[in-house]
Amino acid sequence: MSAFEELVRRYENKVFTVIYRFVGNWADVNDLAQETFIRVYQSLPNFRQESGFATWLYSIAANICRDELRKKRRRPKISLDEITASSDLLPSFEAGPDCLENRLEQCELQDAVQECLSTLPDEYRLALVMREIQGLSYREIAVVLGCSTGTVKSRLSRARLAFKQEVTAKRELFQLLLRLEDKGG
């Protein structure tokens, strides 16, 4: 049990990031991460070490996220948790005005990036998150997605192009990026 607790500690932030970037809202992240680790715990005896543990873990997380997105498409709903979660990310007013402005801009930027990510098809989004945010290799992503490395490269190329088009289309985001770059952040 302590070994499993160590695995959770070691991978929880990465799993949270993948899930959040895949489903796009904080309201579902805890539940989906918990479900991921429960499934990992139940499936540990079946882990054949044909791939790395992290790759196997991401495969489980990706499958759970896909299932969740399929459920949501069938019956979309608005979560009060999601509405209040965004207010939890706002910085406190005890910080100085410069710090507060930087934190608010960072929150805006993160929201805008997530909004652009959310427009991508699921498989493109997942491949992009795993490569650019988690730093997985093409081979590891191929194992998670159950496809060839050529398919991963193709999806990443298309995902990057679509993401770039979304960012470029959002003039406000582009201007925000320029302001942050000018500030050295």
Beta strands, then each sheet from edge to edge (+ up, - down):
end
